[in-house]
Amino acid sequence: MKKILSLALVCVLGWSLTLSAFEDRLGEETNFVLIKDKARTNYMVQSGKSKFQIMELKEVDGQSEYLVHWKYDVMVKWAGRRAGTIRLMMPNEVFDDYFWASLENSAIKTSNLKMTFLGKKDSVSLNNQTFKDCNVIKINEVKNSNLRVLEKMLILKALDMGVISEHSLREETVENIEIEAVTHQDAKGLGILQWTIQGDVRGYSIKMGFDLI
């Protein structure tokens, strides 16, 4: 009985500490700007901004996850302004010191996405600050998160490039949508310094890159 009570106390204390950490981060925002670099952004995307905002700590299938709103607002050739919000359920451990080491060992899945460690980047310089020994991760298998607007943008780019015809526009699909992010534990918010979203239309890779501001 004492062991059960002790275990229950540990769980309660752990949850209390989690709530305390979350309360400190509730509403925290990080802002990004579109980078006009051919290696990271197709020319059709003319300008844009995005941000991540920590919204809520939720219990999903017995585990704690942070609900993060990823808001984007971009100008696209032919299509005009495109804006929206995508829901990302991030692992509760994302703010813990041991998180990146554990991600190196194995991929982590939440209720609506998968995170995988890709490798290391020696350094990233942003806003007069240099971050050394950065982690590069991939986020994919994003589910139920209003990705449709982004898919339409990628399909329009494929039309512009002549990859598809206007007659098949409605029938086209986007495959392998994923986010590649460069992260560092000293960066604010989720620790993301740079991120690039991309998807494939008939094998052609279309992408947009953003840097922390």
C-alpha positions in Angstrom: 0.0 0.0 0.0 2.8 2.4 0.9 4.4 1.7 -2.5 1.2 2.5 -4.3 0.8 5.7 -2.3 4.4 6.7 -3.0 4.0 6.0 -6.7 0.8 8.1 -6.8 2.6 10.9 -5.0 5.4 10.8 -7.5 2.9 11.0 -10.4 1.1 13.9 -8.8 4.4 15.8 -8.2 5.5 15.1 -11.7 2.2 16.4 -13.1 2.4 19.5 -10.9 5.9 20.2 -12.2 4.8 19.7 -15.7 1.9 22.1 -15.2 4.2 24.6 -13.6 6.6 24.5 -16.6 3.7 24.8 -19.0 2.2 27.8 -17.2 5.6 29.5 -17.7 5.3 28.8 -21.5 1.6 29.3 -22.1 1.1 31.7 -25.0 4.8 31.9 -25.8 5.4 32.8 -29.4 8.3 32.6 -31.8 8.2 34.4 -35.1 9.8 33.5 -38.4 10.3 35.2 -41.8 10.3 33.6 -45.2 13.8 33.2 -46.7 14.2 33.9 -50.4 17.0 31.3 -50.8 16.5 29.0 -53.9 17.8 26.1 -51.9 14.9 26.5 -49.4 12.1 28.4 -51.1 10.6 28.0 -54.6 10.3 31.4 -56.4 6.5 31.1 -56.6 6.3 31.9 -52.9 7.1 35.6 -52.9 7.0 36.7 -49.3 5.7 35.5 -45.9 5.9 35.0 -42.2 4.9 32.4 -39.7 4.9 31.8 -36.0 4.6 29.0 -33.4 2.5 29.6 -30.4 2.2 27.2 -27.4 -1.5 27.0 -26.7 -2.4 24.2 -24.3 -1.2 21.1 -22.4 -3.4 18.2 -23.2 -3.8 14.6 -22.1 -4.1 12.4 -25.1 -4.2 8.6 -24.8 -2.6 8.7 -21.4 0.3 11.0 -22.2 0.8 14.7 -22.0 1.3 16.7 -25.2 1.7 20.4 -26.0 -0.8 21.8 -28.5 1.2 24.2 -30.7 -0.4 26.4 -33.3 1.7 26.9 -36.4 0.4 30.0 -38.1 1.5 31.0 -41.6 0.8 33.9 -43.9 2.4 33.9 -47.3 2.0 35.5 -50.7 2.0 33.1 -53.6 2.3 33.9 -57.3 -1.0 33.3 -59.1 -2.8 32.3 -55.8 -2.4 35.5 -53.8 -2.4 35.5 -50.0 -2.6 32.2 -48.2 -2.9 32.0 -44.5 -3.9 29.4 -41.9 -3.2 27.6 -38.7 -1.9 24.0 -38.4 -2.1 22.1 -35.2 1.0 20.3 -34.0 0.9 18.0 -31.0 4.4 18.2 -29.6 5.8 15.7 -27.0 5.7 16.9 -23.4 9.5 16.2 -23.1 10.4 18.7 -25.8 11.6 21.2 -23.2 13.6 18.7 -21.1 17.4 18.7 -21.2 17.5 15.0 -22.1 15.0 15.2 -25.0 17.4 15.6 -27.9 19.6 12.8 -26.7 16.6 10.5 -26.5 15.5 11.6 -30.0 18.9 10.6 -31.4 18.3 7.1 -30.1 14.8 6.6 -31.6 12.0 8.5 -33.3 9.2 9.9 -31.1 5.5 9.8 -32.1 2.7 11.9 -30.7 -1.0 11.7 -31.4 -0.6 13.6 -34.7 3.0 13.6 -35.8 6.4 11.8 -35.8 9.8 13.4 -35.0 13.0 11.9 -36.2 16.6 12.9 -35.6 18.5 13.6 -38.9 21.9 14.7 -37.8 24.0 17.7 -36.5 24.8 21.1 -38.0 28.0 22.7 -36.8 26.5 26.2 -36.4 23.8 28.6 -37.4 24.1 32.4 -37.2 20.9 34.4 -36.8 20.3 37.9 -35.5 23.9 38.5 -34.5 24.0 35.3 -32.5 25.7 32.0 -33.4 24.3 28.7 -32.2 26.8 25.8 -32.3 26.2 22.1 -32.4 22.6 22.3 -33.6 20.2 19.3 -34.1 18.5 18.7 -37.4 15.1 17.0 -37.1 12.3 15.9 -39.4 8.6 16.2 -38.5 6.2 14.2 -40.7 3.1 12.0 -40.6 1.2 15.0 -39.5 -2.5 14.1 -39.1 -5.8 16.1 -38.8 -4.0 19.4 -38.9 -5.6 21.4 -41.8 -2.7 20.8 -44.2 -5.1 21.1 -47.2 -4.4 24.8 -47.9 -0.6 24.1 -48.0 -1.2 21.2 -50.3 -3.1 23.5 -52.7 -0.2 25.9 -52.7 2.2 23.2 -53.6 -0.1 21.9 -56.4 -0.3 25.4 -57.8 3.5 25.6 -57.9 3.5 22.3 -59.8 1.1 23.8 -62.3 3.3 26.9 -62.7 6.3 24.6 -63.4 4.4 22.6 -66.0 4.6 19.5 -63.9 0.9 19.0 -64.1 -1.9 20.3 -66.4 -4.8 22.6 -65.4 -7.2 19.7 -66.4 -5.8 17.5 -63.6 -5.5 20.2 -61.0 -8.3 19.0 -58.8 -7.1 15.4 -58.9 -3.5 16.0 -57.9 -2.2 15.0 -54.5 0.8 16.1 -52.5 3.0 13.3 -51.1 5.7 13.2 -48.4 4.8 16.5 -46.7 7.4 17.1 -44.0 9.1 19.8 -42.0 12.8 19.8 -41.6 13.9 22.0 -38.6 17.3 23.1 -37.3 17.0 23.4 -33.5 19.1 24.4 -30.5 18.3 24.2 -26.8 19.2 27.9 -26.2 16.8 29.2 -28.8 13.5 30.6 -27.5 10.2 28.8 -27.7 10.4 25.3 -29.1 14.1 25.7 -29.8 13.6 26.0 -33.6 16.0 28.3 -35.5 15.1 27.4 -39.0 12.5 25.3 -40.6 11.5 24.2 -44.2 8.3 22.6 -45.2 8.2 20.6 -48.4 6.1 18.2 -50.4 6.3 16.2 -53.6 3.9 16.6 -56.6 4.7 13.9 -59.2 8.2 13.6 -57.8 8.9 17.4 -57.9 9.9 18.8 -54.5 8.2 22.1 -53.6 9.3 24.0 -50.4 9.3 27.1 -48.3 12.0 28.0 -45.7 11.7 30.3 -42.7 14.2 31.7 -40.2 13.7 32.8 -36.6 13.5 36.6 -36.1 
